[in-house]
Amino acid sequence: MAYPIKTEKQLLDRIAYEGPIPGPGQGATRIYDWSGAVTDADIWTPEAGNRWIVSMIAINTSEACTVTIFDEDDSEIDRLFKGSLAANATVIIPYPIPRTAREIDRKLCVTTSATGGFITVYGWETGYGEVSTTTSVTTSSSSSSSTSSSTQSYSISSSSSSSSSSSSVSETTSSISQTYT
């Protein structure tokens, strides 16, 4: 089983993208109970435009079985957990660096080989929903004959808005000045 190994920079970038871990009471909990063998059952379907982030998984079984939890596609690279568990087993899987869905709008799924058990997934959702972007460009130029120089200024501003369960608006403005002599 080959899992991709990430550098410290990749992990820090990942955490920066996901944002801070929510405080107590701000996370999401998903619970899935099964009473027969299941294939590709949905545990967590995020809101449109979001992705799930898992910080811990707890699995309890009533019968011996194999449990696989994965990111929509049951492949080695997309698995969060796969194990053969005994009857009446409890497994807790903490992720000190939270596991993130590979892409937005992907489901967290489970496949089991036998009867009985439940899974509790702890984490949160992050994303920006549907994004619409507006960009405006303003150009101004001035020249002075006494100093024989010309200055051009460019101002670029863009704004994006979010239409998910929690809306946000951000604006970025930058200026570039060039002087020609």
SEFIFI-547782 format. One record per atom (N, C-alpha, C, O): residue in one letter; atom name; x, y, z. Coordinates in steps of 0.2 Angstrom, whole numbers, m for minus. Layout:
N
[rec A CA [X Y Z]] ...
//
This chain:
181
[rec M N [4 m6 0]] [rec M CA [0 0 0]] [rec M C [5 6 0]] [rec M O [8 7 5]] [rec A N [4 10 m5]] [rec A CA [8 16 m6]] [rec A C [4 23 m5]] [rec A O [0 24 m8]] [rec Y N [6 26 1]] [rec Y CA [3 33 2]] [rec Y C [8 38 0]] [rec Y O [14 37 1]] [rec P N [5 44 m3]] [rec P CA [10 49 m5]] [rec P C [12 52 2]] [rec P O [9 54 6]] [rec I N [19 54 2]] [rec I CA [22 57 7]] [rec I C [23 64 5]] [rec I O [25 66 0]] [rec K N [21 69 10]] [rec K CA [21 76 9]] [rec K C [26 79 12]] [rec K O [28 77 18]] [rec T N [29 85 10]] [rec T CA [34 89 13]] [rec T C [31 93 18]] [rec T O [25 94 18]] [rec E N [35 96 22]] [rec E CA [32 100 28]] [rec E C [29 106 24]] [rec E O [24 109 27]] [rec K N [32 109 19]] [rec K CA [29 115 15]] [rec K C [22 113 13]] [rec K O [17 117 13]] [rec Q N [21 107 10]] [rec Q CA [15 105 7]] [rec Q C [10 104 13]] [rec Q O [4 106 12]] [rec L N [12 102 18]] [rec L CA [7 101 24]] [rec L C [5 108 27]] [rec L O [m1 109 28]] [rec L N [10 112 27]] [rec L CA [8 119 30]] [rec L C [4 123 24]] [rec L O [m1 126 26]] [rec D N [5 122 18]] [rec D CA [0 125 13]] [rec D C [m7 122 13]] [rec D O [m11 125 13]] [rec R N [m7 115 15]] [rec R CA [m13 112 15]] [rec R C [m17 115 21]] [rec R O [m23 116 21]] [rec I N [m14 116 27]] [rec I CA [m17 118 33]] [rec I C [m19 126 32]] [rec I O [m25 128 34]] [rec A N [m15 129 28]] [rec A CA [m17 136 27]] [rec A C [m23 137 22]] [rec A O [m27 141 23]] [rec Y N [m23 132 17]] [rec Y CA [m29 132 13]] [rec Y C [m36 130 17]] [rec Y O [m41 133 16]] [rec E N [m35 125 21]] [rec E CA [m41 123 25]] [rec E C [m43 128 30]] [rec E O [m49 128 32]] [rec G N [m39 132 32]] [rec G CA [m41 137 38]] [rec G C [m39 134 44]] [rec G O [m38 128 45]] [rec P N [m41 138 50]] [rec P CA [m39 135 56]] [rec P C [m44 130 58]] [rec P O [m50 130 56]] [rec I N [m42 126 63]] [rec I CA [m47 120 65]] [rec I C [m52 124 69]] [rec I O [m50 128 74]] [rec P N [m58 122 68]] [rec P CA [m63 125 72]] [rec P C [m63 124 80]] [rec P O [m61 119 82]] [rec G N [m66 128 84]] [rec G CA [m66 127 91]] [rec G C [m71 123 93]] [rec G O [m75 120 89]] [rec P N [m72 121 99]] [rec P CA [m77 117 102]] [rec P C [m84 119 100]] [rec P O [m85 125 100]] [rec G N [m88 114 97]] [rec G CA [m95 116 95]] [rec G C [m95 119 88]] [rec G O [m101 120 86]] [rec Q N [m90 120 85]] [rec Q CA [m90 122 78]] [rec Q C [m89 117 73]] [rec Q O [m90 119 67]] [rec G N [m87 111 74]] [rec G CA [m86 106 69]] [rec G C [m92 103 67]] [rec G O [m98 104 69]] [rec A N [m91 98 63]] [rec A CA [m97 93 61]] [rec A C [m96 86 63]] [rec A O [m90 84 63]] [rec T N [m101 83 64]] [rec T CA [m101 76 66]] [rec T C [m106 72 61]] [rec T O [m111 74 60]] [rec R N [m103 67 58]] [rec R CA [m107 62 54]] [rec R C [m107 55 57]] [rec R O [m102 53 58]] [rec I N [m113 53 57]] [rec I CA [m114 46 60]] [rec I C [m117 41 55]] [rec I O [m122 43 52]] [rec Y N [m114 35 54]] [rec Y CA [m117 31 49]] [rec Y C [m118 24 53]] [rec Y O [m113 21 55]] [rec D N [m124 21 53]] [rec D CA [m125 15 55]] [rec D C [m126 10 50]] [rec D O [m130 12 45]] [rec W N [m124 4 50]] [rec W CA [m125 m1 45]] [rec W C [m127 m8 48]] [rec W O [m125 m9 54]] [rec S N [m132 m12 45]] [rec S CA [m134 m18 48]] [rec S C [m134 m24 43]] [rec S O [m137 m29 44]] [rec G N [m130 m22 38]] [rec G CA [m128 m28 33]] [rec G C [m122 m25 29]] [rec G O [m120 m20 29]] [rec A N [m120 m30 25]] [rec A CA [m114 m28 20]] [rec A C [m116 m22 16]] [rec A O [m121 m22 13]] [rec V N [m112 m17 16]] [rec V CA [m113 m11 11]] [rec V C [m108 m10 7]] [rec V O [m102 m11 8]] [rec T N [m109 m7 1]] [rec T CA [m104 m5 m4]] [rec T C [m105 2 m6]] [rec T O [m111 4 m8]] [rec D N [m100 6 m5]] [rec D CA [m100 13 m7]] [rec D C [m106 17 m4]] [rec D O [m109 22 m8]] [rec A N [m107 16 2]] [rec A CA [m112 20 5]] [rec A C [m110 27 7]] [rec A O [m104 27 9]] [rec D N [m114 32 7]] [rec D CA [m112 39 8]] [rec D C [m112 40 16]] [rec D O [m117 39 19]] [rec I N [m106 42 19]] [rec I CA [m106 44 26]] [rec I C [m107 52 26]] [rec I O [m110 55 30]] [rec W N [m103 56 21]] [rec W CA [m103 63 22]] [rec W C [m104 66 15]] [rec W O [m99 64 11]] [rec T N [m109 69 13]] [rec T CA [m110 73 7]] [rec T C [m109 80 9]] [rec T O [m114 83 12]] [rec P N [m104 84 7]] [rec P CA [m103 91 9]] [rec P C [m108 95 5]] [rec P O [m111 93 m1]] [rec E N [m110 101 7]] [rec E CA [m114 106 4]] [rec E C [m110 108 m3]] [rec E O [m104 107 m4]] [rec A N [m114 110 m8]] [rec A CA [m111 111 m15]] [rec A C [m106 116 m14]] [rec A O [m107 122 m11]] [rec G N [m100 115 m17]] [rec G CA [m95 120 m18]] [rec G C [m90 119 m12]] [rec G O [m85 122 m11]] [rec N N [m91 114 m7]] [rec N CA [m87 113 m1]] [rec N C [m84 106 m2]] [rec N O [m85 102 m6]] [rec R N [m79 105 3]] [rec R CA [m76 99 4]] [rec R C [m76 97 11]] [rec R O [m76 102 16]] [rec W N [m76 91 13]] [rec W CA [m76 89 20]] [rec W C [m68 88 22]] [rec W O [m64 87 18]] [rec I N [m67 89 29]] [rec I CA [m61 89 32]] [rec I C [m62 84 38]] [rec I O [m66 86 42]] [rec V N [m58 79 38]] [rec V CA [m59 74 44]] [rec V C [m53 75 49]] [rec V O [m47 74 47]] [rec S N [m55 75 55]] [rec S CA [m50 76 60]] [rec S C [m50 69 65]] [rec S O [m45 68 68]] [rec M N [m55 65 65]] [rec M CA [m55 59 68]] [rec M C [m61 55 66]] [rec M O [m66 57 64]] [rec I N [m60 48 66]] [rec I CA [m65 43 65]] [rec I C [m65 38 70]] [rec I O [m60 36 73]] [rec A N [m71 36 72]] [rec A CA [m72 31 77]] [rec A C [m76 25 74]] [rec A O [m82 27 71]] [rec I N [m74 19 74]] [rec I CA [m78 14 71]] [rec I C [m79 8 76]] [rec I O [m75 7 80]] [rec N N [m86 6 77]] [rec N CA [m88 1 81]] [rec N C [m91 m5 77]] [rec N O [m95 m3 73]] [rec T N [m89 m11 78]] [rec T CA [m92 m16 75]] [rec T C [m96 m21 79]] [rec T O [m94 m22 85]] [rec S N [m101 m24 77]] [rec S CA [m104 m29 81]] [rec S C [m102 m36 79]] [rec S O [m103 m41 83]] [rec E N [m100 m37 73]] [rec E CA [m98 m43 70]] [rec E C [m91 m42 67]] [rec E O [m89 m37 65]] [rec A N [m87 m48 66]] [rec A CA [m81 m47 62]] [rec A C [m82 m45 55]] [rec A O [m86 m48 52]] [rec C N [m78 m40 53]] [rec C CA [m79 m38 46]] [rec C C [m73 m34 44]] [rec C O [m69 m32 48]] [rec T N [m73 m32 37]] [rec T CA [m68 m28 34]] [rec T C [m71 m21 33]] [rec T O [m77 m21 30]] [rec V N [m68 m16 35]] [rec V CA [m71 m9 34]] [rec V C [m66 m5 30]] [rec V O [m60 m4 32]] [rec T N [m69 m2 25]] [rec T CA [m65 3 21]] [rec T C [m69 10 21]] [rec T O [m74 10 19]] [rec I N [m65 15 22]] [rec I CA [m68 22 22]] [rec I C [m63 26 17]] [rec I O [m57 25 17]] [rec F N [m67 29 12]] [rec F CA [m63 32 7]] [rec F C [m66 38 4]] [rec F O [m72 39 5]] [rec D N [m62 42 0]] [rec D CA [m64 48 m3]] [rec D C [m67 46 m10]] [rec D O [m64 47 m15]] [rec E N [m74 45 m10]] [rec E CA [m78 43 m16]] [rec E C [m75 37 m21]] [rec E O [m80 34 m23]] [rec D N [m69 37 m22]] [rec D CA [m66 31 m26]] [rec D C [m62 26 m21]] [rec D O [m58 29 m18]] [rec D N [m64 20 m21]] [rec D CA [m60 15 m17]] [rec D C [m54 13 m20]] [rec D O [m54 8 m23]] [rec S N [m49 17 m20]] [rec S CA [m42 16 m22]] [rec S C [m37 17 m16]] [rec S O [m39 21 m12]] [rec E N [m31 14 m17]] [rec E CA [m27 15 m11]] [rec E C [m25 22 m10]] [rec E O [m24 24 m4]] [rec I N [m25 27 m15]] [rec I CA [m23 34 m13]] [rec I C [m29 37 m10]] [rec I O [m28 42 m7]] [rec D N [m35 35 m11]] [rec D CA [m41 39 m8]] [rec D C [m43 36 m2]] [rec D O [m48 38 1]] [rec R N [m40 31 1]] [rec R CA [m43 28 7]] [rec R C [m40 32 13]] [rec R O [m35 34 14]] [rec L N [m45 32 18]] [rec L CA [m44 35 24]] [rec L C [m42 30 29]] [rec L O [m38 30 34]] [rec F N [m46 24 28]] [rec F CA [m45 18 33]] [rec F C [m47 12 29]] [rec F O [m52 12 26]] [rec K N [m43 6 30]] [rec K CA [m46 0 28]] [rec K C [m43 m5 33]] [rec K O [m37 m5 35]] [rec G N [m47 m9 36]] [rec G CA [m45 m14 41]] [rec G C [m50 m20 42]] [rec G O [m56 m19 41]] [rec S N [m47 m25 44]] [rec S CA [m51 m31 46]] [rec S C [m52 m31 54]] [rec S O [m47 m31 58]] [rec L N [m58 m30 56]] [rec L CA [m60 m29 63]] [rec L C [m63 m35 66]] [rec L O [m67 m38 63]] [rec A N [m62 m36 72]] [rec A CA [m65 m42 76]] [rec A C [m72 m40 78]] [rec A O [m74 m34 78]] [rec A N [m76 m45 80]] [rec A CA [m82 m43 83]] [rec A C [m82 m39 89]] [rec A O [m77 m40 93]] [rec N N [m86 m34 90]] [rec N CA [m87 m29 96]] [rec N C [m80 m25 96]] [rec N O [m78 m24 102]] [rec A N [m77 m24 91]] [rec A CA [m71 m20 91]] [rec A C [m73 m12 91]] [rec A O [m78 m10 88]] [rec T N [m68 m8 94]] [rec T CA [m69 m1 93]] [rec T C [m62 2 91]] [rec T O [m57 0 94]] [rec V N [m62 5 86]] [rec V CA [m56 8 83]] [rec V C [m57 16 83]] [rec V O [m62 18 80]] [rec I N [m52 19 85]] [rec I CA [m52 27 85]] [rec I C [m46 29 81]] [rec I O [m40 27 82]] [rec I N [m47 33 76]] [rec I CA [m42 35 71]] [rec I C [m41 43 71]] [rec I O [m45 46 68]] [rec P N [m36 45 75]] [rec P CA [m36 53 75]] [rec P C [m31 55 69]] [rec P O [m26 51 68]] [rec Y N [m32 60 67]] [rec Y CA [m28 63 61]] [rec Y C [m25 70 64]] [rec Y O [m28 75 64]] [rec P N [m19 70 67]] [rec P CA [m16 76 69]] [rec P C [m16 81 63]] [rec P O [m16 87 65]] [rec I N [m14 79 57]] [rec I CA [m15 84 51]] [rec I C [m21 81 48]] [rec I O [m21 76 45]] [rec P N [m27 85 48]] [rec P CA [m33 83 46]] [rec P C [m33 80 38]] [rec P O [m29 83 34]] [rec R N [m37 75 37]] [rec R CA [m38 73 30]] [rec R C [m43 77 26]] [rec R O [m48 78 29]] [rec T N [m41 79 20]] [rec T CA [m46 83 16]] [rec T C [m48 79 10]] [rec T O [m44 75 7]] [rec A N [m54 80 8]] [rec A CA [m57 78 2]] [rec A C [m52 80 m4]] [rec A O [m50 86 m4]] [rec R N [m51 76 m9]] [rec R CA [m46 77 m14]] [rec R C [m49 83 m18]] [rec R O [m45 87 m20]] [rec E N [m55 84 m19]] [rec E CA [m58 89 m23]] [rec E C [m65 91 m20]] [rec E O [m67 88 m15]] [rec I N [m67 97 m22]] [rec I CA [m74 99 m19]] [rec I C [m79 95 m21]] [rec I O [m78 91 m27]] [rec D N [m85 94 m18]] [rec D CA [m91 90 m19]] [rec D C [m89 83 m20]] [rec D O [m93 79 m23]] [rec R N [m84 80 m16]] [rec R CA [m83 73 m16]] [rec R C [m86 70 m10]] [rec R O [m86 74 m4]] [rec K N [m89 64 m10]] [rec K CA [m92 61 m4]] [rec K C [m87 57 0]] [rec K O [m82 54 m3]] [rec L N [m88 56 6]] [rec L CA [m84 52 10]] [rec L C [m89 45 11]] [rec L O [m94 46 13]] [rec C N [m86 40 9]] [rec C CA [m90 33 8]] [rec C C [m87 28 12]] [rec C O [m81 28 14]] [rec V N [m91 22 13]] [rec V CA [m89 16 17]] [rec V C [m91 10 13]] [rec V O [m96 10 10]] [rec T N [m87 5 13]] [rec T CA [m89 m2 11]] [rec T C [m87 m6 17]] [rec T O [m82 m6 20]] [rec T N [m92 m11 19]] [rec T CA [m91 m16 24]] [rec T C [m92 m23 21]] [rec T O [m96 m24 16]] [rec S N [m89 m28 24]] [rec S CA [m90 m35 22]] [rec S C [m95 m39 26]] [rec S O [m97 m44 24]] [rec A N [m98 m36 32]] [rec A CA [m102 m40 36]] [rec A C [m107 m36 40]] [rec A O [m107 m30 39]] [rec T N [m111 m39 43]] [rec T CA [m117 m36 47]] [rec T C [m115 m32 53]] [rec T O [m110 m34 57]] [rec G N [m117 m26 54]] [rec G CA [m118 m23 60]] [rec G C [m112 m18 62]] [rec G O [m106 m21 62]] [rec G N [m113 m12 64]] [rec G CA [m108 m7 66]] [rec G C [m110 0 65]] [rec G O [m116 1 62]] [rec F N [m106 4 68]] [rec F CA [m107 11 66]] [rec F C [m101 15 66]] [rec F O [m96 13 69]] [rec I N [m101 21 62]] [rec I CA [m95 25 61]] [rec I C [m97 32 63]] [rec I O [m102 34 62]] [rec T N [m92 35 67]] [rec T CA [m93 42 69]] [rec T C [m87 46 66]] [rec T O [m82 44 67]] [rec V N [m89 51 62]] [rec V CA [m83 55 59]] [rec V C [m84 62 61]] [rec V O [m89 65 61]] [rec Y N [m78 65 64]] [rec Y CA [m78 71 66]] [rec Y C [m74 76 61]] [rec Y O [m69 73 59]] [rec G N [m76 82 60]] [rec G CA [m72 86 56]] [rec G C [m76 92 55]] [rec G O [m80 95 59]] [rec W N [m75 95 49]] [rec W CA [m79 101 47]] [rec W C [m79 102 39]] [rec W O [m75 98 36]] [rec E N [m82 107 36]] [rec E CA [m83 108 29]] [rec E C [m79 115 28]] [rec E O [m80 119 32]] [rec T N [m76 115 22]] [rec T CA [m73 121 20]] [rec T C [m74 122 13]] [rec T O [m75 117 9]] [rec G N [m75 128 10]] [rec G CA [m76 129 3]] [rec G C [m78 136 2]] [rec G O [m80 140 7]] [rec Y N [m79 138 m4]] [rec Y CA [m81 145 m6]] [rec Y C [m88 145 m10]] [rec Y O [m90 150 m12]] [rec G N [m91 139 m11]] [rec G CA [m97 139 m14]] [rec G C [m96 141 m22]] [rec G O [m91 140 m24]] [rec E N [m101 144 m25]] [rec E CA [m101 146 m31]] [rec E C [m97 153 m31]] [rec E O [m100 157 m27]] [rec V N [m92 154 m35]] [rec V CA [m89 160 m35]] [rec V C [m90 164 m42]] [rec V O [m89 161 m47]] [rec S N [m92 170 m41]] [rec S CA [m92 175 m47]] [rec S C [m87 180 m46]] [rec S O [m86 183 m40]] [rec T N [m83 182 m51]] [rec T CA [m78 187 m51]] [rec T C [m79 192 m55]] [rec T O [m81 192 m61]] [rec T N [m78 198 m53]] [rec T CA [m78 204 m57]] [rec T C [m72 208 m56]] [rec T O [m69 209 m51]] [rec T N [m69 210 m62]] [rec T CA [m62 213 m62]] [rec T C [m63 220 m66]] [rec T O [m66 220 m71]] [rec S N [m60 225 m63]] [rec S CA [m61 231 m67]] [rec S C [m53 234 m67]] [rec S O [m49 233 m62]] [rec V N [m52 237 m72]] [rec V CA [m45 240 m73]] [rec V C [m46 247 m75]] [rec V O [m50 249 m79]] [rec T N [m42 251 m71]] [rec T CA [m42 259 m72]] [rec T C [m35 261 m74]] [rec T O [m30 259 m70]] [rec T N [m34 264 m79]] [rec T CA [m27 267 m81]] [rec T C [m27 274 m82]] [rec T O [m32 277 m84]] [rec S N [m22 277 m79]] [rec S CA [m21 284 m79]] [rec S C [m14 286 m81]] [rec S O [m9 282 m79]] [rec S N [m13 291 m84]] [rec S CA [m6 293 m86]] [rec S C [m5 300 m85]] [rec S O [m10 304 m87]] [rec S N [1 302 m84]] [rec S CA [2 309 m83]] [rec S C [9 311 m85]] [rec S O [14 306 m85]] [rec S N [11 316 m88]] [rec S CA [17 318 m90]] [rec S C [19 325 m88]] [rec S O [14 329 m88]] [rec S N [25 326 m86]] [rec S CA [27 333 m84]] [rec S C [33 335 m89]] [rec S O [38 331 m90]] [rec S N [32 341 m92]] [rec S CA [37 343 m97]] [rec S C [43 346 m94]] [rec S O [49 346 m97]] [rec S N [43 348 m88]] [rec S CA [49 351 m84]] [rec S C [54 345 m82]] [rec S O [60 347 m82]] [rec T N [51 339 m81]] [rec T CA [56 334 m79]] [rec T C [57 329 m84]] [rec T O [61 324 m83]] [rec S N [54 330 m89]] [rec S CA [54 325 m95]] [rec S C [53 318 m93]] [rec S O [57 313 m95]] [rec S N [48 317 m89]] [rec S CA [47 310 m86]] [rec S C [39 309 m87]] [rec S O [35 313 m87]] [rec S N [38 302 m88]] [rec S CA [31 300 m89]] [rec S C [29 295 m84]] [rec S O [33 290 m83]] [rec T N [24 296 m80]] [rec T CA [22 291 m75]] [rec T C [15 287 m77]] [rec T O [10 291 m79]] [rec Q N [15 281 m77]] [rec Q CA [9 277 m78]] [rec Q C [7 273 m72]] [rec Q O [11 270 m69]] [rec S N [1 274 m70]] [rec S CA [m2 270 m65]] [rec S C [m7 265 m67]] [rec S O [m12 267 m71]] [rec Y N [m7 259 m64]] [rec Y CA [m12 254 m66]] [rec Y C [m15 252 m59]] [rec Y O [m11 250 m55]] [rec S N [m22 252 m59]] [rec S CA [m25 250 m53]] [rec S C [m30 244 m55]] [rec S O [m34 245 m59]] [rec I N [m29 239 m52]] [rec I CA [m33 233 m53]] [rec I C [m36 231 m47]] [rec I O [m33 230 m42]] [rec S N [m43 230 m47]] [rec S CA [m46 227 m41]] [rec S C [m51 222 m44]] [rec S O [m54 222 m49]] [rec S N [m51 217 m39]] [rec S CA [m56 211 m41]] [rec S C [m60 210 m34]] [rec S O [m57 211 m29]] [rec S N [m66 207 m35]] [rec S CA [m70 205 m30]] [rec S C [m73 199 m31]] [rec S O [m75 197 m37]] [rec S N [m73 195 m26]] [rec S CA [m77 188 m27]] [rec S C [m82 188 m21]] [rec S O [m81 190 m16]] [rec S N [m87 185 m23]] [rec S CA [m92 184 m18]] [rec S C [m94 176 m17]] [rec S O [m93 172 m22]] [rec S N [m97 174 m12]] [rec S CA [m98 167 m10]] [rec S C [m106 167 m9]] [rec S O [m109 171 m6]] [rec S N [m108 161 m12]] [rec S CA [m115 160 m10]] [rec S C [m116 153 m7]] [rec S O [m119 148 m10]] [rec S N [m113 152 m2]] [rec S CA [m114 146 2]] [rec S C [m117 147 9]] [rec S O [m120 153 9]] [rec S N [m117 143 13]] [rec S CA [m121 144 19]] [rec S C [m118 149 23]] [rec S O [m122 153 27]] [rec S N [m112 151 23]] [rec S CA [m109 157 26]] [rec S C [m106 161 20]] [rec S O [m101 159 17]] [rec S N [m108 167 19]] [rec S CA [m106 171 14]] [rec S C [m100 175 16]] [rec S O [m100 177 22]] [rec S N [m96 177 11]] [rec S CA [m91 181 12]] [rec S C [m89 185 6]] [rec S O [m90 183 0]] [rec V N [m87 191 6]] [rec V CA [m85 195 1]] [rec V C [m78 198 2]] [rec V O [m76 200 8]] [rec S N [m73 197 m3]] [rec S CA [m66 199 m2]] [rec S C [m65 204 m8]] [rec S O [m67 203 m13]] [rec E N [m61 209 m7]] [rec E CA [m58 213 m12]] [rec E C [m51 214 m11]] [rec E O [m48 214 m6]] [rec T N [m48 214 m17]] [rec T CA [m40 215 m17]] [rec T C [m39 221 m22]] [rec T O [m42 221 m28]] [rec T N [m35 225 m20]] [rec T CA [m33 231 m24]] [rec T C [m25 231 m24]] [rec T O [m22 231 m19]] [rec S N [m22 232 m30]] [rec S CA [m15 233 m31]] [rec S C [m14 238 m36]] [rec S O [m17 239 m40]] [rec S N [m8 242 m35]] [rec S CA [m6 247 m39]] [rec S C [1 246 m41]] [rec S O [5 243 m38]] [rec I N [2 248 m48]] [rec I CA [9 247 m50]] [rec I C [10 254 m53]] [rec I O [7 256 m57]] [rec S N [16 256 m52]] [rec S CA [18 263 m55]] [rec S C [25 262 m58]] [rec S O [29 258 m56]] [rec Q N [25 265 m64]] [rec Q CA [31 264 m68]] [rec Q C [33 272 m70]] [rec Q O [29 276 m72]] [rec T N [39 273 m70]] [rec T CA [42 280 m71]] [rec T C [47 279 m77]] [rec T O [51 275 m77]] [rec Y N [45 283 m82]] [rec Y CA [50 283 m88]] [rec Y C [53 290 m88]] [rec Y O [50 295 m88]] [rec T N [60 290 m89]] [rec T CA [64 296 m90]] [rec T C [67 297 m97]] [rec T O [70 302 m98]] 
//
